[in-house]
Amino acid sequence: MDRHIRFDALHNFRDLGGYRTSDGRRIRPARLYRADSLGKLAEGTEDWTRFLALGVRTVIDLRHPFEIEARGRVPDHPSLTYRNLSIEHRPYDQAAQPPGVHAGPYLAERYMEVAEDGTEEIRQALELIAKSAESAEPLVFHCASGKDRTGELAALVLSLLGVDERTIIEDFSLTELATEALLADWRARNDGRSPRWPDFARAPESVMRLFLAALKERYGSVEGYVTEALSLDAEALARTLRNALLEQPPTTWPELTYRKATEPDAPTLVRLRDSAALWQLARGIDQWKPGEKDEAHFRARMRDGEVWLAHADGRLAGAWELWWSDPAAWGPRPDEAGYIHRLMTTPHTAPPGAGRALLAQAESRITETGRPCARLDCLSSNPRLIAYYESAGYRVVGEQRAKQDGAGSPYAVTLMEKKLA
């Protein structure tokens, strides 16, 4: 489920494969990667072995030459072609920004500077990506943290491939899953100090949303930018990328398997929920926020109720919590129901219909306990989610206007119930 490929020294190395496009195809996995600085790789380490096993043939380093001199570059290897294309012409120090600077407008403005200053290097990067795609050779592009310059180039490529804007914004914001590790690296390089700017190493969805809006305002579209500013044939470039990097999604999917979560699964559950929260925020759904539920939350739910994981062919596909009482939403009740919470599927990689399958499995578990009802609640301000559960046989039975969960202000939830056979 996790786009982040595990390394010890790298924190933001991701596969762009699996994203769906407007014509129903998807990006081929293991062909196009984005990353933080590969200068952190060292020969003779497990990280280096992992990296070489990906079969990458081309590395595009988007950093300034002075960054490379200070922090190093990917080690030389006979299988690798290395290109340094510094797309940012006006360096700036994010860590030194004052706390009052808002990430969205500030970084979006910097991205527009890069888009207009770095046209020669961006053009060469897109041409290299297209050439590698046609040769079926995996490629990775990176900067320092894998967020800003890397995120900007990723947005251009994903758009040319036909990925929708919401998913492009989501892909950008996935750096949020690496923020703490990137911050730890910065502190280690700076005598334990913290950056002055609270948004350092963060990737709120507003940044990419505002950048794409500014690019469209100036050029009409990403294709317009590629044509006008980069002097490339956007239609031909998009056709090359799509022919080489897109594939039809699978027609058959592995069966889902289920098991109860145990305490070592807590970090995986946190990461799954945060990924789902970023998916929501990129689509304008104001419901979950990253970081709201930590490992202690999921361990407590395992002790007080049940937490279940779903896998497809050994890969995580989703999870849910099952409670045996829920007084915060439903008040005191007899032991007549199971309460389903945090039904989650892995964005973009779960088999079709996984959410409904997980819901049915939760209902089966409730039935096993002899309870005749399944209950859940969802934000009253989310009519699409209410409609989803109604289509699965749930009916609205009330509203709790001031639910408290100890994490913030009271909020209104719609109460839904389904009688189980």
Legacy VTK file of the C-alpha trace (Angstrom):
# vtk DataFile Version 3.0
C-alpha trace
ASCII
DATASET POLYDATA
POINTS 421 float
0.000 0.000 0.000
2.914 2.298 0.696
4.408 4.202 -2.221
7.468 4.917 -0.112
10.107 2.301 -0.813
12.006 1.445 2.346
15.578 2.634 2.698
17.563 3.376 5.831
19.027 6.705 4.692
16.343 7.806 2.194
12.930 8.863 3.463
10.957 9.989 0.407
11.755 7.483 -2.370
8.483 6.667 -4.135
7.134 4.737 -7.099
4.776 6.759 -9.328
3.284 3.538 -10.684
-0.354 2.605 -10.157
-1.990 6.017 -10.514
-5.025 5.877 -12.797
-5.360 8.172 -15.797
-8.351 9.813 -17.435
-8.628 7.089 -20.079
-8.847 4.282 -17.506
-5.257 3.087 -17.765
-2.633 3.262 -15.034
1.072 4.110 -14.787
3.261 1.025 -14.982
4.876 0.223 -11.630
8.665 0.180 -11.226
9.365 2.466 -14.165
9.340 6.013 -12.789
10.505 7.028 -9.339
10.828 10.271 -7.353
13.123 10.649 -4.361
14.983 12.716 -1.824
18.730 13.123 -2.265
20.471 10.015 -3.568
23.655 11.568 -2.231
22.735 9.765 1.006
23.378 6.392 -0.659
26.744 4.751 -0.008
28.367 1.834 -1.786
28.564 -1.395 0.155
25.410 -0.729 2.186
22.056 -2.496 2.172
20.540 0.731 0.815
22.857 0.577 -2.189
21.895 -3.043 -2.844
18.202 -2.132 -2.599
18.658 0.750 -4.995
20.535 -1.273 -7.623
17.872 -4.000 -7.407
15.305 -1.502 -8.761
17.122 -1.534 -12.103
17.288 2.263 -12.360
19.292 3.307 -15.414
18.967 7.108 -15.329
19.267 9.493 -12.365
18.212 13.129 -12.753
19.558 15.284 -9.937
17.606 18.570 -9.720
19.799 20.177 -7.064
22.215 23.080 -7.301
25.883 22.175 -7.899
26.738 23.678 -4.500
24.301 21.243 -2.850
25.939 18.330 -4.616
29.380 19.495 -3.538
28.240 19.765 0.074
26.033 16.646 0.309
27.331 14.318 -2.380
25.631 12.589 -5.309
24.593 9.068 -6.218
27.697 6.830 -6.434
29.067 6.045 -9.884
28.004 2.692 -11.289
28.312 1.155 -14.775
24.531 0.722 -14.982
23.736 4.384 -14.251
23.557 7.509 -16.373
23.688 10.596 -14.159
22.489 14.090 -15.143
22.524 17.199 -13.014
19.784 19.584 -14.162
19.429 22.382 -11.620
15.965 23.729 -12.354
15.934 26.282 -9.507
17.778 29.485 -10.421
16.934 31.577 -7.344
18.014 29.692 -4.209
16.112 30.363 -1.003
16.397 29.056 2.557
13.144 27.466 3.668
14.407 26.636 7.151
15.073 30.331 7.866
11.608 31.618 6.932
9.727 33.327 9.788
6.796 31.499 11.400
4.214 33.846 9.878
4.942 32.735 6.308
2.147 30.496 4.991
3.415 27.484 3.032
0.709 27.488 0.355
1.180 30.904 -1.287
4.876 31.152 -0.431
5.955 27.871 -1.991
3.528 28.149 -4.914
5.205 31.449 -5.813
8.654 29.807 -5.604
7.433 27.005 -7.865
6.299 29.521 -10.459
9.754 31.094 -10.345
11.265 27.675 -11.016
8.789 27.038 -13.837
9.799 30.249 -15.583
13.514 30.394 -14.712
14.374 26.747 -15.266
12.772 26.177 -18.646
15.946 24.805 -20.280
16.600 22.299 -17.503
12.923 21.293 -17.181
12.765 20.726 -20.941
15.838 18.493 -20.810
14.421 16.589 -17.825
11.143 15.875 -19.638
13.035 14.769 -22.737
15.178 12.412 -20.658
12.107 10.962 -18.974
10.480 10.381 -22.360
13.647 8.762 -23.740
13.937 6.420 -20.757
10.240 5.586 -21.008
10.581 4.612 -24.666
13.589 2.435 -23.785
11.625 0.766 -20.957
14.424 1.720 -18.551
13.523 2.811 -15.006
14.391 6.417 -14.115
14.472 8.392 -10.876
14.515 12.156 -10.402
15.289 13.811 -7.097
16.265 16.996 -5.275
17.205 17.396 -1.594
14.030 16.398 0.260
12.101 15.071 -2.738
9.365 17.642 -2.182
9.652 20.953 -4.029
11.674 20.650 -7.232
10.899 16.948 -7.407
7.221 17.605 -6.711
7.038 20.228 -9.445
8.560 17.928 -12.073
6.341 15.062 -10.902
3.254 17.262 -11.313
4.201 18.070 -14.924
4.843 14.428 -15.804
1.697 13.143 -14.106
-0.406 15.762 -15.851
1.041 14.860 -19.261
0.260 11.216 -18.504
-3.395 12.116 -17.910
-3.544 11.825 -14.105
-6.247 14.059 -12.610
-5.357 17.137 -10.605
-6.634 15.770 -7.288
-4.291 12.793 -7.525
-1.379 15.053 -8.508
-2.050 17.121 -5.380
-2.281 13.943 -3.303
1.022 12.658 -4.707
2.687 15.920 -3.725
1.286 15.795 -0.198
2.605 12.256 0.444
5.857 13.896 1.518
3.941 14.554 4.747
4.555 10.880 5.589
8.306 11.581 5.484
8.307 14.980 7.183
9.437 13.802 10.622
12.361 11.843 9.184
13.402 14.750 6.966
13.257 17.077 9.971
15.386 14.665 11.986
18.007 14.718 9.224
18.033 18.527 9.239
18.450 18.647 13.011
21.283 16.128 12.844
23.103 18.389 10.370
22.465 21.496 12.463
23.585 20.605 15.995
20.118 19.514 17.103
18.469 22.861 16.364
15.012 23.031 14.795
14.229 25.062 11.666
12.824 28.518 12.279
9.980 27.837 9.828
7.288 25.508 11.249
6.354 24.358 7.717
9.873 23.219 6.829
9.751 19.745 5.171
5.951 19.847 5.111
3.872 19.427 1.974
0.343 20.739 2.572
-2.008 20.174 -0.358
-2.567 23.936 -0.723
0.948 24.353 -2.162
0.368 22.205 -5.232
-3.226 23.365 -5.602
-2.127 27.015 -5.765
0.816 26.281 -8.067
-1.334 24.420 -10.591
-3.916 27.218 -10.468
-1.204 29.822 -11.127
0.254 27.785 -13.987
-3.185 27.461 -15.573
-3.920 31.148 -15.121
-0.728 32.064 -16.962
-0.577 29.332 -19.615
-4.078 27.856 -19.757
-2.936 24.348 -18.838
0.148 22.240 -18.154
0.197 21.455 -21.881
0.098 25.168 -22.612
3.096 25.690 -20.344
5.020 22.860 -22.009
4.268 24.300 -25.435
4.739 28.010 -24.744
7.439 28.128 -22.068
9.389 24.949 -22.856
9.031 25.080 -26.649
8.086 21.392 -26.756
5.292 19.688 -28.660
3.106 18.907 -25.653
0.799 16.617 -27.611
3.675 14.552 -29.000
5.412 14.417 -25.611
2.227 13.286 -23.867
1.669 10.625 -26.538
5.218 9.292 -26.095
4.904 9.149 -22.318
1.476 7.520 -22.403
2.408 4.897 -24.984
5.475 3.898 -22.987
4.375 4.259 -19.372
0.672 3.407 -19.280
-0.949 -0.012 -19.134
-4.407 -1.466 -18.718
-5.241 -2.241 -15.081
-5.592 -5.904 -14.091
-8.799 -7.675 -15.044
-8.559 -10.097 -12.109
-7.536 -9.368 -8.550
-6.413 -11.637 -5.707
-8.887 -12.602 -3.015
-8.811 -10.555 0.151
-7.626 -12.254 3.320
-8.218 -10.991 6.841
-6.510 -11.149 10.208
-6.696 -9.399 13.539
-4.122 -6.683 14.033
-1.559 -7.033 16.793
0.527 -4.366 18.510
3.412 -4.522 15.974
0.865 -3.491 13.299
0.258 -0.097 14.940
2.791 1.858 12.804
1.262 0.386 9.633
-2.214 1.436 10.750
-1.057 4.989 11.488
0.529 5.224 8.047
-2.591 3.825 6.359
-4.844 6.325 8.127
-2.531 9.242 7.331
-2.433 8.163 3.659
-6.233 8.051 3.608
-6.349 11.503 5.240
-4.078 12.957 2.551
-6.287 11.352 -0.122
-9.316 13.105 1.419
-7.664 16.508 1.758
-6.526 16.468 -1.874
-10.180 16.033 -2.836
-11.503 18.797 -0.614
-12.958 16.404 1.997
-12.462 18.023 5.398
-12.743 14.976 7.626
-9.461 13.313 8.651
-6.138 15.046 9.230
-2.703 13.372 9.212
-1.314 12.787 12.670
-4.658 12.719 14.494
-4.391 9.032 15.447
-1.088 7.700 16.742
0.166 4.209 17.526
-1.219 4.432 21.063
-4.721 4.936 19.648
-4.622 1.734 17.609
-3.078 -0.280 20.427
-5.885 0.908 22.722
-8.494 -0.119 20.167
-6.904 -3.576 19.947
-7.183 -3.928 23.730
-10.718 -2.548 24.053
-12.171 -4.001 20.860
-10.780 -5.400 17.632
-8.773 -4.020 14.725
-8.649 -5.991 11.489
-6.326 -5.908 8.484
-7.131 -6.944 4.923
-4.460 -8.128 2.489
-4.483 -8.942 -1.223
-1.715 -11.303 -2.285
0.273 -10.338 0.797
-0.080 -6.581 0.277
-2.081 -4.424 2.655
-5.449 -3.471 1.162
-7.304 -1.959 4.091
-8.298 -2.059 7.749
-11.095 -1.247 10.155
-11.831 -0.966 13.856
-14.640 -2.861 15.583
-15.947 -1.535 18.886
-18.438 -3.247 21.199
-19.766 0.024 22.621
-19.682 3.653 21.493
-21.185 5.897 24.171
-19.677 9.098 22.711
-21.899 8.798 19.640
-24.691 6.427 20.667
-24.949 6.833 24.433
-25.358 3.873 26.796
-26.794 0.857 24.953
-27.231 -2.876 25.649
-24.854 -5.363 23.959
-26.874 -5.394 20.744
-24.465 -4.060 18.123
-20.931 -3.832 16.839
-19.656 -0.364 15.951
-17.531 -0.006 12.823
-14.921 2.752 12.801
-12.108 3.881 10.509
-12.966 1.691 7.543
-9.907 2.351 5.350
-8.611 1.058 2.027
-5.220 1.720 0.486
-5.510 4.576 -2.023
-5.047 3.498 -5.670
-3.838 -0.038 -4.898
-6.726 -1.818 -3.156
-8.748 -4.173 -5.398
-11.986 -2.690 -6.794
-14.821 -3.012 -4.313
-12.457 -3.502 -1.381
-14.352 -1.040 0.821
-17.616 -2.925 0.441
-15.831 -6.249 1.018
-14.255 -4.972 4.241
-17.629 -3.691 5.415
-19.225 -7.102 4.780
-16.417 -8.843 6.660
-16.904 -6.523 9.638
-20.638 -7.289 9.599
-19.890 -11.034 9.544
-17.695 -10.666 12.602
-20.478 -8.808 14.410
-22.910 -11.584 13.508
-20.492 -14.166 14.941
-20.791 -12.496 18.339
-24.575 -12.821 18.302
-25.230 -9.097 18.008
-28.082 -8.263 15.583
-26.970 -4.819 14.428
-24.035 -3.076 12.802
-23.705 0.601 13.592
-21.460 3.413 12.472
-21.367 7.165 12.353
-19.964 9.616 9.827
-19.671 13.358 9.623
-23.027 14.947 8.916
-21.239 17.267 6.488
-20.174 14.357 4.246
-23.273 13.437 2.193
-21.269 11.272 -0.245
-20.134 9.003 2.568
-23.669 8.796 3.965
-24.923 7.802 0.515
-22.185 5.152 0.276
-23.320 3.479 3.476
-26.977 3.784 2.487
-26.168 1.881 -0.690
-24.692 -0.870 1.516
-27.962 -1.255 3.426
-27.485 1.198 6.295
-30.210 3.641 7.247
-29.998 6.942 9.058
-31.445 6.601 12.563
-30.381 9.858 14.160
-27.760 12.507 14.663
-25.359 13.312 17.459
-24.801 17.049 17.172
-21.884 17.339 19.605
-19.787 14.180 19.524
-16.652 14.393 21.653
-13.573 12.258 21.003
-11.068 14.148 23.152
-9.148 15.447 20.136
-10.791 18.817 19.553
-14.082 20.671 19.265
-17.404 18.797 19.261
-18.707 17.836 15.837
-21.971 16.543 14.375
-22.244 12.960 13.156
-25.012 11.078 11.402
-25.896 7.776 13.115
-26.472 4.799 10.795
-27.597 1.261 11.485
-28.026 -2.010 9.592
-29.979 -5.037 10.808
-27.919 -8.183 10.267
-29.379 -11.556 9.343
LINES 1 422
421 0 1 2 3 4 5 6 7 8 9 10 11 12 13 14 15 16 17 18 19 20 21 22 23 24 25 26 27 28 29 30 31 32 33 34 35 36 37 38 39 40 41 42 43 44 45 46 47 48 49 50 51 52 53 54 55 56 57 58 59 60 61 62 63 64 65 66 67 68 69 70 71 72 73 74 75 76 77 78 79 80 81 82 83 84 85 86 87 88 89 90 91 92 93 94 95 96 97 98 99 100 101 102 103 104 105 106 107 108 109 110 111 112 113 114 115 116 117 118 119 120 121 122 123 124 125 126 127 128 129 130 131 132 133 134 135 136 137 138 139 140 141 142 143 144 145 146 147 148 149 150 151 152 153 154 155 156 157 158 159 160 161 162 163 164 165 166 167 168 169 170 171 172 173 174 175 176 177 178 179 180 181 182 183 184 185 186 187 188 189 190 191 192 193 194 195 196 197 198 199 200 201 202 203 204 205 206 207 208 209 210 211 212 213 214 215 216 217 218 219 220 221 222 223 224 225 226 227 228 229 230 231 232 233 234 235 236 237 238 239 240 241 242 243 244 245 246 247 248 249 250 251 252 253 254 255 256 257 258 259 260 261 262 263 264 265 266 267 268 269 270 271 272 273 274 275 276 277 278 279 280 281 282 283 284 285 286 287 288 289 290 291 292 293 294 295 296 297 298 299 300 301 302 303 304 305 306 307 308 309 310 311 312 313 314 315 316 317 318 319 320 321 322 323 324 325 326 327 328 329 330 331 332 333 334 335 336 337 338 339 340 341 342 343 344 345 346 347 348 349 350 351 352 353 354 355 356 357 358 359 360 361 362 363 364 365 366 367 368 369 370 371 372 373 374 375 376 377 378 379 380 381 382 383 384 385 386 387 388 389 390 391 392 393 394 395 396 397 398 399 400 401 402 403 404 405 406 407 408 409 410 411 412 413 414 415 416 417 418 419 420
